[in-house]
Amino acid sequence: MTFQVWDNDIFNPDDFLGDIELNLNGMLGCVKSAKKCGLNQIPEFNPKGVPSEGTFSMFERKRVRGWWPMKGKLTTPPEKKGEIGLAGKVELELELVTKEEAEARPAGPARDDPNMNPFLDPPNRPDTSFFWFTSPWKSCKYIIWRRLKWLLLTLLIITVFAALLVLFFYSFPGYISRLLVLGK
């Protein structure tokens, strides 16, 4: 079984991001958290040549849930461009059922009805999940402001203070000369 991840571009063709191939008889073991997920789970990337989490038969276990690494061509850094590496991580829940069980507990495609076996919650997307082109202020708020808030505030305060100093030194000689000559 092959799982592929593609991006969804509006103006450009969709780009392939990564994939993972899972053999149901010798399925790669999964990990319980995304932090532990890595290419060492795939035998060809593990120095020992075996998957770090072992293998199992999906036909014996029937149900599994966990994280698997997606391998794909790297685009950054430039010196590793084109090499195969970790392209992302995917959390999957797989269940093998018999034909009778499938007919007794139908499941619709994606989140369509009947959405019961298993129930799929609506996606929990972060606030930064948006199309930046339609909302540039939102991208500034969530990407630039969160990371650089204190730096930007410090630069703004320094700029205002420098502008006040420049105005002071620009107008100070005129006021002093007026005060000395006119006495006002």
FENHU-V819882 format. One record per pair of residues at least 6 apart in sequence whose C-alpha atoms are under 8 Angstrom apart, sorted by the first residue. I is the first residue (numbers start at 1). J is the second residue. Records with the same first field share a line. If there is no record, write none. Layout:
I = J, J
This chain:
1 = 21, 22, 23, 24
2 = 19, 20, 21, 22
3 = 19, 20, 21
4 = 16, 17, 18, 19, 20
5 = 16, 17, 18, 19
6 = 14, 15, 16, 17, 18
7 = 14, 15, 16, 17
8 = 14, 15
9 = 15
17 = 72, 73, 87
18 = 70, 71, 72, 73, 87, 88
19 = 70, 71, 72
20 = 68, 69, 70, 71
22 = 28
24 = 57, 58, 59
25 = 56, 57, 58, 59
26 = 55, 56, 57, 58
27 = 55, 56, 57, 58
28 = 41, 42, 51, 53, 54, 55, 56
29 = 41, 51, 52, 53, 54, 55, 56
30 = 37, 41, 53, 65, 66, 67, 68
31 = 37, 53, 66, 67, 68
32 = 65, 66, 67
33 = 66, 67
34 = 67, 89, 91
37 = 67, 68, 69, 89
38 = 68, 69, 86, 89
39 = 45, 46, 69, 70, 71, 85, 86
40 = 46, 47, 51, 52
41 = 50, 51, 52, 53, 54, 68, 69
42 = 50, 51, 52
43 = 49, 50, 51, 52
44 = 50
46 = 52
58 = 64, 96
59 = 96
62 = 95, 96, 97
63 = 93, 94, 95, 96
64 = 93, 94, 95
65 = 91, 92, 93, 94
66 = 91, 92, 93
67 = 89, 90, 91, 92
68 = 89, 90, 91, 92
69 = 86, 87, 88, 89, 90
70 = 86, 87, 88, 89, 90
71 = 84, 85, 86, 87, 88
72 = 84, 85, 86, 87
73 = 81, 82, 83, 84, 85, 87
74 = 80, 81, 82, 83, 84, 85, 86, 87
75 = 81, 82
105 = 116, 117
106 = 114, 116, 117
107 = 113, 114, 115, 116, 117, 118
108 = 114, 115
110 = 120
111 = 120, 122
127 = 142
128 = 138, 139, 142, 143
132 = 138, 139
178 = 184
